[in-house]
Amino acid sequence: EIGDIQIVQLMSKMTNIMSEGEVFQLMKCGDTSLTEAEYLSIVEKKTAVLISAACGSGAVLGGAAQTQTEALEQYGYKIGMAFQITDDTLDYMAKEEDFGKSIGKDLEEGKMTLPLIYTLAKCTQPERDKIKTTIEHKTFSPDAIKDIFALIQKSGGIDYSLKRAEQFIREAQAGLEVFADCSEKDPLRTVAEYIISRKI
């Protein structure tokens, strides 16, 4: 309806990549050998490209120059990466009274997210075997989930993941320097800061 071929191209590219990401994630479900690079590829294809296309479309519709459009696409990409990493990490930051209730959904669904991937790379072999057995056999009792959460805390998986998200946020904010200082930049900065500060 908009009649802008550039918007159509952005949306077409986005839907193709998101479809690839969905298939790849389904293929890797429950795969305890998933690497950080593969995880980031899933995040890119399932979340970052969506927000990137949204930001890029806004630039196109606003008549922005090509460099500005590309900058906003990159901004969207970076905050998309940060948002999903943060969202995945929050699943492991619940209080003890919540164990086995509202948390651990990613684990139960076999989703390998960054805190867990980092923990598997850093923990001892017996700890690694315990996590893998729980995930591969889907024995997600409240105690098993609690033990995995404790190992993630012990390994520094949460801190590492949040620092990776923060790195993407800083890159997103730096990319806005292509624009002159104006009131319109403030909401973009606020959104970026909110992503790494939210608790729910």
C-alpha positions in Angstrom: 0.0 0.0 0.0 2.9 2.3 0.7 4.2 1.7 -2.8 7.9 2.0 -1.9 10.0 -0.7 -3.5 12.8 -0.1 -0.9 10.4 -1.0 1.9 9.2 -4.1 0.0 12.8 -5.2 -0.4 13.6 -4.6 3.3 10.5 -6.6 4.4 11.2 -9.4 1.9 14.8 -9.8 3.0 13.7 -9.7 6.6 11.0 -12.5 6.3 13.4 -14.7 4.4 16.1 -14.4 7.1 13.6 -14.8 9.9 12.3 -18.0 8.3 15.9 -19.4 8.1 16.4 -18.5 11.7 13.3 -20.3 12.9 14.3 -23.5 11.0 17.9 -23.3 12.3 16.6 -22.9 15.9 14.3 -25.8 15.6 17.2 -27.9 14.2 19.3 -27.0 17.2 16.7 -27.5 19.8 18.2 -29.4 22.8 21.6 -29.5 21.1 24.0 -29.0 24.0 26.9 -28.5 21.6 25.5 -25.3 20.2 28.3 -22.7 20.1 28.1 -19.0 21.0 28.5 -18.1 17.3 25.6 -20.3 16.3 23.5 -18.8 19.1 24.3 -15.3 18.0 23.3 -16.3 14.4 19.9 -17.4 15.7 19.5 -14.2 17.6 20.4 -12.2 14.5 18.0 -14.0 12.3 15.1 -14.2 14.7 15.2 -10.8 16.4 17.9 -8.4 15.2 16.8 -8.4 11.5 13.2 -7.6 12.5 14.2 -4.5 14.5 16.8 -3.5 11.9 14.1 -3.6 9.2 11.7 -1.6 11.3 14.3 1.1 11.9 15.4 1.1 8.3 11.9 1.4 7.1 11.4 4.5 9.3 14.5 6.0 7.8 13.3 5.3 4.2 9.8 6.7 4.9 11.4 9.8 6.6 13.4 10.5 3.4 16.8 9.9 5.2 20.0 9.7 3.2 21.4 6.3 2.5 24.2 6.6 5.1 21.5 7.6 7.7 19.3 4.7 6.7 22.2 2.3 7.0 23.0 3.8 10.4 19.5 3.3 11.7 19.4 -0.3 10.3 22.6 -1.0 12.2 21.1 0.7 15.3 18.1 -1.6 15.1 20.3 -4.6 14.5 22.5 -3.9 17.6 19.6 -3.2 20.0 17.8 -6.3 18.6 20.9 -8.4 19.5 21.1 -6.8 22.9 17.3 -7.2 23.6 17.3 -10.9 22.8 20.5 -11.7 24.8 19.1 -9.7 27.8 15.7 -11.4 27.5 17.3 -14.9 27.4 19.5 -14.0 30.4 16.6 -12.7 32.5 15.2 -16.3 32.4 18.1 -17.2 34.7 17.7 -14.3 37.1 14.6 -15.3 39.0 14.3 -15.5 42.8 14.5 -18.9 44.5 10.7 -18.9 45.4 10.0 -18.9 41.6 12.0 -22.1 40.9 10.0 -24.6 38.8 7.2 -22.1 38.2 7.5 -19.1 35.9 11.2 -19.7 35.2 13.2 -22.3 33.3 10.9 -22.2 30.3 13.9 -21.9 27.9 15.5 -24.9 29.5 12.3 -27.0 29.3 11.9 -26.0 25.6 15.4 -27.1 24.9 16.6 -23.5 24.0 20.3 -23.1 24.3 20.9 -19.5 25.3 24.1 -17.6 26.0 24.2 -18.0 29.8 23.9 -21.7 29.5 26.3 -22.0 26.5 28.9 -20.0 28.4 28.4 -22.2 31.5 28.9 -25.4 29.5 32.2 -24.0 28.2 33.5 -23.0 31.6 32.2 -25.6 34.1 33.9 -28.9 35.1 33.3 -32.1 33.2 31.0 -33.6 35.9 29.0 -30.4 36.0 28.8 -30.4 32.2 27.7 -34.0 32.1 25.0 -33.2 34.6 23.6 -30.3 32.6 23.7 -32.3 29.3 21.9 -35.3 30.9 19.2 -33.0 32.3 18.6 -31.3 28.9 19.0 -34.3 26.7 16.7 -36.5 28.8 14.3 -33.6 29.6 14.4 -34.4 33.4 13.4 -30.9 34.4 12.5 -31.3 38.1 12.5 -28.1 40.2 15.7 -29.4 41.9 17.4 -30.0 38.5 16.5 -26.5 37.3 17.7 -25.0 40.5 21.1 -26.8 40.2 21.5 -25.6 36.6 20.7 -22.0 37.7 23.3 -22.3 40.5 25.9 -23.5 38.0 25.1 -20.6 35.7 25.6 -18.2 38.6 28.8 -19.9 39.7 30.3 -19.8 36.2 29.6 -16.1 35.6 27.2 -16.9 32.7 24.8 -14.1 33.6 27.5 -11.4 33.9 29.1 -12.5 30.7 25.8 -12.4 28.8 24.8 -9.0 30.1 28.2 -7.6 29.2 27.8 -9.0 25.6 24.4 -7.3 25.5 25.9 -4.0 26.8 28.6 -4.2 24.1 25.9 -4.3 21.4 24.1 -1.3 23.1 27.3 0.8 23.2 27.9 0.0 19.5 24.2 1.0 18.7 24.6 4.3 20.5 27.9 5.0 18.8 26.3 4.5 15.4 23.9 7.3 16.1 26.7 9.8 15.9 26.1 10.1 12.1 23.1 12.2 13.1 23.4 15.7 14.5 22.3 16.2 18.1 18.5 16.7 18.2 15.6 15.8 20.4 14.7 12.8 18.1 17.9 11.0 19.2 16.9 11.0 22.8 14.2 8.3 22.6 16.6 6.1 20.7 19.2 6.5 23.4 16.5 5.8 26.0 15.4 2.6 24.3 19.0 1.4 24.2 19.6 2.1 27.9 16.3 0.5 28.9 17.2 -2.8 27.2 20.1 -3.4 29.5 18.5 -2.0 32.6 15.2 -3.8 32.6 14.5 -6.5 35.2 11.4 -8.1 33.8 
